[in-house]
Amino acid sequence: MAAAKKKRIKFSMETRAFATIWRNHTTHPESDNWRAFVLACWERYTREGNDGNREGLTTNDKSWTKWSDDQQYAFLSERCYAKCITIRRKLKSEKGINVDLPDGYKDRAGKRVSKRVSIDELADIFNMTADKQ
């Protein structure tokens, strides 16, 4: 008999607040960091007033309030990524707006990659602006 599949915990993140946290992290260089972004989302969506999230976490693990930053990050990182990608695609297709994810999202699962290259940096490469400096 196959092992029972672990039930996924329902965790809601209201879009307006999520987008505001995202924008605040990408527009301030000192906080443009995927891990800091995920932990800010954790803080926002697990505090008092988020009863559904708190109940879901308690049902799964009664000690969730004592989780380390690493445990919080592991729980929420992919959920944040999925929500970011959904919003990003919708903004691109419906409004023509291209938004960046916080720095480090590509190595969120442990892969090490260099700092992402912005579209402006790519344009500079192809326009040979970088060679002229």
N, C-alpha and C positions, 0 to 999 in steps of 0.2 A: 504494500500500500504506500502510495506517495505521501511525502510529508505535507502537512497542511500549510497552505500558503498564508503568510503573515498578512493580517488585515491592514490595509492602508488607513492611516489616521486622517480623517477629514480636517483640513486646516484652511480657513478662509482668510484672504487678504483683500481688504477693500481697495479697489483700484485707484481712487483719487489719492488716498494717503500713500499707497505704494508708489505711485508715479511721482509724488512730491518727494518722498525719501530718495528715489532713484535720481531725480533731477538735482537734488541737493548734493548727492555724492558725486555726480559727474561734473558739476559746475564749480566745485571747490577742489582744487588740486590736492590739498592736504588730506582730503577724505575720499578721493577717487580710487577706491579700493573695493574689490568684490567682497572680501571677507567682512570688512567694516559695514558694507551695505547689507549683507545678509544678517549680521548681528543686530543692526539697527532695525531691520524688519522683525526679527525675533522679539526685540524689546517692545516694539509698537504693537505687535499682534498677540502678545502673551500677557500683557499687563491687564489690570482690572478693567472690566467692561468688555472683554473678549471672552465671554463665558463659553461659547461653543468651542473655541480653540482650547481653552483651559480644561474643559470637561473631556474633550477627546484625548488630550495628552495625559490627563489623570487616569482615564480608563486604561490606557496603554502602559503607563509607567507612573506610579504614584510619586516617584522621586524626581520628576521632570524639573521641578523648581530648583533643584540642586545640580542640574546638568552643567558641565563645563562649557566653555565657549566652543570647544571642538565638537561636543555632542550637539549643541544647538546648531552649529554650522552644518554638521553632517545631516541633521534632520531637515533643514530648511533650504539649503543651497540649490538643489535641483528644482525645488518648487519655485523658488525665486527666478531661476533661469527660465523655466517654462513660461512663467507669467511675463517676464521681460520679452521673450521672443514673440509671444502672442501679441502683446501691445506694440512691439516694434514693427511687426509685419503689418498690423492693421494701420498704424500711422503711415507707413510707407505706401501701402496700396490705396488707402482712402484719402490721404492728405498730402502725399508726396514728401513727408517729413522723415528724415533719416536720423535716428538717435543712437548714440553710443551706449553700450553697457559699461558699468563701472570696470575700471582696470582690473585685470586678473581673472575675468570670467572664464577665459579659455583654459586656465589651469586650475579651475575650481575642483576638479576631480583628481588632482594630484599630478597632472601632466605639467611639465615645465616648458613654457614657451617664452619667447621674448616679449617685451612690451608691445602691445598692439600698435599697428601703424594706422594713423588717421588718414582719411581721404585727402586731407590737405598735404600731408607728408608724401602720399603717393603721387599727387599732382605735381609736387615739387620735384620728385624724382624724374617723372616723365617730361617735365618742362626744363629739366636740368638746372633748376634753381639751386639745388644742393651743391652742384659742381662749381657754381659761380661764387660761392661764399668762401 
